[in-house]
Amino acid sequence: MLRKIYKILCHVYQVGIAYRFNYFIVQLAWVFPFVGIIVFWTAVYNGGTVNFIKGFSFSEMILYYILVQLITRVTNSDIDWNLWHSIRNGKMSYDLLRPIAYPVYWFSRSIGSILNGLITAVFIFLLYMLVLTPMLKLSIRIDFSNAFMLVFSVLTAFILGRLLCFVRTIRAFWWQDSGGLNWVEDLLLQLLTGALIPIAFLPEKLRIISGVLPFQYLISFPIMSFLDKLTVQQYIMGIFVQIAWLCFFAGCAHILWY
């Protein structure tokens, strides 16, 4: 089984980097939106002269969006849309004949797809830190214990995100066309995960809604742990909530598939 998964990972990774110029352009495209984000928050913080807004310093806000880009590359995958299309056009019948369970096959392809962008994302993250820190006079302190909490919570968020996407996507068996709904959900996820704007900046009612849903544990929770915005008790409770939602969506995926 592990050998099959490894072969799938290698295949997806090699396909992803086969057209190197296109691969480079796609990775570079992630940089341009971030430039707009920097300009926007620099204006909001008046060039960094404003100390804190909603508990975030200017340096923390820039680091927040750097981490959003990095974590988004880990928790998102274009394989989700491929699964939706394969169900609609009937190509899934070929995949079902493979000598490996389809959910395992899909999960392995997701990891391979994410690895394509993750290596570049880490490089861009380091480049951001080296360039932006002196340019914007950022004061960034990295604590190794917080870094460990970030890595652990991101790994859990990755599995949770994959299960959530699987449950969303296989509804194509029952829905004639859910492409429009998928786009709307993606926009809402940008808001409720904290990718678009930190949860603390949302209206109170939206913060309450976000607090009872699993989406903030995909992006906002790992970043807040790294920025030292959570106590140890809050972090441990957040991990338990992550695992609880993970088990819930794993059960949903099992029921819907079988």
N, C-alpha and C positions, 0 to 999 in steps of 0.2 A: 504493500500500500504506500509506504513512504517513498519507495522508488518511483512509483507512478506519479505521485504528487510532485516530486522533484523534477521529473521529466516535463510535466505540464508547466511548472514554474519557468523552467529554462526556455521552453518553446514560446510562451507568451512574452517573456523578456526579450528574446531574440527577434521576434516579430515586431515588437514595439520600437526597437532601435535599428531596424533594417533600413529605413529611410532616414538617414542621420540628419540631413538638412531640415526636413519636416519636423523631426524630433526636437532639434535645437530651437526652431521657431516656436513650437508649442510650449516648450519650457520657458522660453524668453517672454512669451506672452503673459506669464504670471507676474512679471516684473512691473509692467505698465500700470495696472490698476493700483498697485501698491504706491506708486509715485503720486497718484491722485490722493490716496489716503494720507500720505505724509503732508502734502500741501494743505489738505483740509484741516487736519488736527494741529498743524503748526499755526494756522490762522486762529483756530479755536483757543489754543493756549497762548495766543499773542506772542509767537516766536519763542515759547518756552518760559515766558516771564510769569505766567500764572502757575501757582504752585500745584494746586490739586483741584480736580473736578470729579465729583462723585467718588472720591477716594483714590483716584488715579493721578499720578504725576505725569508730566509730559513724557518722560523716559519710559515709564511703565506702559503708557498708551501705545507708543511706537513698538515696544517689545511685544505687546499684546497682539498687534496685527501681524508682526513677523511670525509669531507662533501660530496665529490663525492660518496663515498660508502653509506653514509646515504641517500642521495637524490635518488640515483639509486634504493634503496630498495623501495622508495615511488612511483617512476614514472614507474617502471617496474613490470611486472606480468607474471607468466607462463600461466595464463589463455588465453593469446593471442594465443599461440600455440595450446591450447586445442580447441579454437574456430576454428582455421584453420583446425585441424584434424576432428572436428565434421562436418564441411561442406563437407570435402572430403569423409568421410566414411558414410555420410547420417544420423548420429546420431542426427543432429540438429532437425530432424523432431519430435523427442520426446520432445525436449525443446520448440518447437513452440506450443505444446499442453498444456503447463503449464499455469496456470491462472495469468500470469504476462507477460507484454511485454518483448520480448527477449532482446532488448538493455538494459532495466532496469535490467533484470536478469543477463546479462553478466557484467554490470557495478558493480552490487552488489557482484558478485563472484570475480571481480577484487579487490575490497576493502578488502574482506575477505582474499584473497590470500596475499595481501600486509601486512595486519595486522599480519600474521604469522611471517613474517621476521622483521617487524618494531620494535616490542618489543625487540627482540634480537639485532637489529641494534643500538637502542638507548643505550642498555647496553654496547655493544662493543665500541660505540662512547665515552661513559664516561670512559671506561677502557683505551682506547687509550689516552685520555686526561690526566688521572691520571698517566699512565706509561710513556708515551713518553715525557711529559713536563719536568720532571726532568732528564730523561735519555738523551735526546738530547738538553737539556738546551734551550727549546723553550720559546719564549717571546710571550705569547698569551693574548690579552686583548679582553674581550667579552663585547660589548656595547649592552644594552637591546633594544635600538631603532633599531639597525642593526639586532638583533635577531628577532624582530617583523617583520621587512621587509623580512627576510629570510623565516619565517613561512608563511607569506601571499603569497609571490611569489611561494613558494613550493606548496601550496594548489592550486594555479592557474595552476602551471606547471603539477600537478597531473591530473587535469581535461583535460588539453590540451594533455598530453601524452596518456590518455585513449582514447580520440577521435581520435588522430592520429593513434594509434594502431588499433582501430576499423575499420577505413577507409582502412588501409593497409591490414587487415586480411580478410575482407569480399569480397575482389577481388577474393578470391578462388571460388566464384560462377562462374566467367568468365574464370579464368586461370585453366588449367588442373593440373598444379603443379607449385606453386610459392615458394616452400621451399628454393630452391637455391637463388632466388632473395631476400627472407627474410633474409638469412644469409649475403648477400652482403650489404643490407640496414642496418642491425644491425651493421656491421663493420663501415660503413660510419657515422652512428649516433654516434658511440663512438668518432669519430673524430670531427664531427660538433657540438656536444653538449658540448664539452669541457671535456668529461669524460676521454678521453685518455691523453690529454695534454691541458693546458690552451689555449684559443683562441689566446691570445697575442703571443704565440710561433709559430703559424701557419704562412706560407708564406702569403704575402700581398694579393694575389689573392684569396686564400682560406678564409682569414679573410673577404674580401668583399663579397664572396659567402655566408659565414656564417651569415653575417650581414643582408642579405635580406631574409634569410630563418628562419623558426620558431624554429629550433632545439636548438640554443644556449639558448633559454628561458626555456628549460627543466632543465638544470643543471648549465651552466656557469653563467647565469644572477642572479639566487638566491645566488650563492656563492659569486659573485663579490659584491653584495649588502651587504652581511654579513662582507666581508673583508674591507668594507668602500672604495671600489674602484670606487664607483659611487656617483655622486652628487644627491641631492634630485630631481632635475629636470630630470636627466637621469633615476632615478628609477621610477618616475611617468610616464615618457614616455614609459619606458620598460613595466610597468604594462598595459598601454593602448594597447601596441603592443601585449602583451600576450593575452589580452581579445579579440582583433581583430582577431588574429589567432584562438582563441578558438571558436569564432562565425563562422568563415569560415569553420573550420573542423566540427563543429556541423551541419552546413548546408549541407556539403558534406555527412556526415554520414546519415542525414535524407533522402537526395535524393537517395543515393545508396541503402539504406535499403528498402525504401518504393517504 
